[in-house]
Amino acid sequence: MSNESFIPVFAHRGASAYTLENTLKAFEKALELGADGIELDIQLSKEGIPVVYHDPQLSRLAGINKLVNECTIEELISFKLGKPWRRLFSTYKIPTFDVVLAWANSQQLPLNIELKSTILDNKSALIQMLQGLTLPVSSHFSSFHYELLEIVKQYRPDYETALIATKKLKWDMLSDYKAIDSVHMHKRYYKPRYLEACVASDKACRVYAIDGDERFLMNPHPSVIGWITDFPDKVIAKQQR
């Protein structure tokens, strides 16, 4: 059975259940497991160069007590990543967004590009990144920060934007969020009230923190256009049952 009749499955930080998150290895593993796209996180170096890394600080994966945007690109790409006891022998490194983008374009694998909070301090770097940017078909931008998505829509109206839902989101006023096309929601929001709010405001939605055991995968709500998961293989298998 072809995957085309199913809702696209995006691998969260790559196939992060199986290999280190937000690394080329994780993205290659996602492709190998049949993911329809990958979700990744963008932070900026000191010079404003986009890199693929989740946390604003480097302590968890690099063991460095500094912020990503306090380090030069040379420093960032030199750090070894991994759990503390494995880091010494690790070959995992922080990839630049350019490297990941070139790979994704070569595979025509859609990207869900999450714009992180550090970009709020250097919006001109985001504008520079957007100018002349070519993404695989069906790629889109997501963020917790509506003002970053407004910038994306201003400079690249051709790309889809998705607001990541928080407790502060005014669901009954979703249509007022003119700069977004869709909502990315944690699966705890997979309830009629929130799904119908998406329909009423003409916004699609993708659901994250999916582990492949959810019953609703078999009979998804019409507003859902994507699943975001650490386990792309499990979600794909569930949809094929």
C-alpha positions in Angstrom: 0.0 0.0 0.0 1.3 3.4 -0.8 1.8 6.0 1.9 0.0 8.6 -0.2 -3.5 7.7 1.1 -2.3 8.3 4.7 -1.6 11.4 6.7 2.1 12.4 6.3 4.4 11.4 9.1 7.1 13.8 10.2 10.0 12.4 12.2 10.5 14.7 15.3 14.1 15.9 15.3 14.6 13.1 12.9 14.1 9.5 14.0 15.1 10.6 17.5 13.8 7.5 19.3 16.6 5.6 17.5 19.5 7.9 17.2 20.7 11.3 18.4 18.2 14.0 17.7 18.7 16.8 15.1 21.7 15.1 13.6 22.2 14.0 10.0 22.2 10.4 11.2 18.7 11.0 12.7 17.4 12.5 9.5 18.9 9.7 7.3 17.3 7.1 9.7 13.9 8.9 9.4 14.2 8.6 5.6 15.2 4.9 5.9 12.1 4.2 8.1 9.8 5.7 5.5 9.0 9.1 7.1 7.3 11.6 4.8 9.2 14.5 6.3 11.4 15.6 9.2 10.9 18.2 11.9 14.0 20.1 13.0 14.9 23.1 15.2 16.8 26.2 14.2 19.0 28.2 16.5 21.5 30.9 15.4 25.2 31.1 16.0 26.9 34.3 17.3 27.2 35.5 13.7 23.6 34.7 12.9 24.2 31.5 10.9 21.3 29.0 11.3 22.2 25.7 12.9 20.1 22.6 13.7 19.9 22.3 17.5 17.0 22.2 19.9 18.0 23.9 23.2 19.1 27.5 23.6 21.9 26.3 25.8 24.6 23.6 25.0 24.8 21.8 28.3 22.4 18.9 27.7 24.1 17.5 24.6 27.4 19.2 24.3 28.3 19.5 28.0 29.2 23.2 27.4 27.9 25.8 29.8 27.2 28.4 27.1 24.3 29.5 24.9 24.2 28.5 21.2 24.1 32.2 20.2 27.2 33.0 22.3 29.3 30.6 20.1 30.8 31.1 16.7 29.9 28.7 13.9 33.4 27.2 14.1 32.9 26.4 17.8 29.4 25.0 17.3 30.4 22.6 14.5 33.4 21.4 16.5 31.5 20.2 19.6 30.9 16.5 20.1 27.3 15.7 21.0 25.8 12.9 23.0 25.0 11.6 26.5 27.8 12.5 28.9 29.4 9.0 29.1 29.3 8.6 25.3 30.3 12.1 24.3 34.1 11.5 24.3 33.9 9.0 21.5 30.9 10.5 19.7 31.0 11.4 16.0 27.7 13.4 16.3 28.1 17.1 15.6 25.7 20.1 15.3 24.9 20.4 11.6 24.4 23.8 9.9 21.0 24.3 8.4 22.6 24.7 4.9 24.0 21.2 5.1 20.7 19.7 6.2 18.8 21.7 3.6 21.1 20.5 0.8 20.5 16.9 1.9 16.7 17.4 2.2 16.5 19.0 -1.2 18.5 16.2 -2.8 16.0 13.7 -1.3 13.0 16.0 -1.8 12.1 15.3 1.8 9.8 18.0 3.3 11.0 19.9 6.3 9.0 21.2 9.3 11.4 24.0 10.4 10.8 25.1 14.0 12.1 28.6 14.6 13.4 28.8 18.2 13.4 31.6 20.7 17.0 32.8 20.0 15.9 34.1 16.6 13.8 36.7 18.4 17.1 38.4 19.2 18.3 38.4 15.6 15.3 38.8 13.3 17.5 40.2 10.5 19.3 36.8 10.3 15.9 35.1 9.8 15.1 37.6 7.0 18.4 36.8 5.4 17.8 33.1 5.7 14.4 33.4 4.0 15.6 35.4 1.0 16.3 33.1 -1.9 15.5 30.0 0.2 14.4 26.9 -1.7 12.8 24.2 0.3 11.5 20.7 -0.7 7.8 20.7 -1.7 5.4 20.6 1.3 8.0 22.1 3.7 6.7 24.6 6.3 7.8 26.8 9.2 6.5 26.3 12.8 7.2 28.3 16.0 5.8 29.1 19.4 6.5 32.7 18.5 3.8 34.2 16.3 6.0 37.3 15.5 8.6 35.0 13.8 5.8 33.4 11.6 4.7 36.9 10.7 8.2 37.6 9.4 8.1 34.4 7.4 4.7 35.3 5.8 5.9 38.8 5.1 9.1 37.7 3.2 8.0 34.3 2.0 4.2 34.1 1.6 4.6 31.0 -0.6 5.6 28.9 2.5 3.1 27.5 5.0 3.4 28.6 8.6 2.2 26.8 11.7 1.8 28.2 15.3 2.6 25.7 18.0 -0.2 25.7 20.5 0.3 26.7 24.1 -2.1 27.3 27.0 -2.2 31.0 26.0 -3.6 30.3 22.5 -7.1 31.8 22.1 -8.7 28.9 20.2 -11.9 30.8 19.6 -10.0 33.6 17.9 -7.8 31.4 15.7 -9.0 33.2 12.6 -7.4 36.4 13.9 -3.9 34.8 13.5 -3.7 35.9 9.9 0.0 35.0 9.5 -0.6 31.2 10.1 -2.0 28.5 7.9 -2.1 25.7 10.6 -1.7 24.8 14.2 0.7 22.3 15.6 -0.8 20.8 18.8 0.4 18.3 21.4 -1.8 15.2 21.4 -3.4 16.3 24.7 -5.3 18.9 22.5 -6.7 16.2 20.3 -10.2 16.9 21.4 -13.3 18.0 19.5 -13.2 21.5 20.9 -9.7 22.3 19.6 -10.1 20.3 16.3 -13.4 22.0 15.5 -11.8 25.4 16.3 -9.3 24.6 13.5 -12.1 23.8 11.1 -14.0 26.9 12.1 -11.0 29.2 11.4 -10.0 27.4 8.2 -6.7 26.2 9.7 -5.3 22.7 9.3 -3.4 21.0 12.1 -0.6 18.6 12.8 -0.4 16.7 16.1 2.9 16.0 17.9 4.1 13.7 20.7 2.5 10.8 18.8 4.0 7.4 19.8 2.0 5.1 17.4 -0.4 3.6 20.0 -3.1 6.3 19.6 -6.4 5.0 18.5 -7.2 8.2 16.6 -4.5 7.3 14.1 -6.9 4.8 12.5 -9.7 7.4 12.0 -8.2 10.9 12.0 -10.2 14.1 12.2 -10.5 15.8 8.8 -8.5 18.9 10.0 -5.3 16.8 10.6 -2.7 17.0 7.9 0.3 15.6 9.7 1.6 13.5 12.6 4.9 14.4 14.3 6.6 11.6 16.1 9.9 10.1 17.4 8.7 6.8 16.0 7.9 7.3 12.3 8.0 3.5 11.6 5.4 2.8 14.3 3.0 5.5 13.1 3.3 4.4 9.5 2.6 0.8 10.5 -0.4 1.8 12.5 -1.9 3.7 9.6 -1.4 0.8 7.3 -3.4 -1.6 9.5 
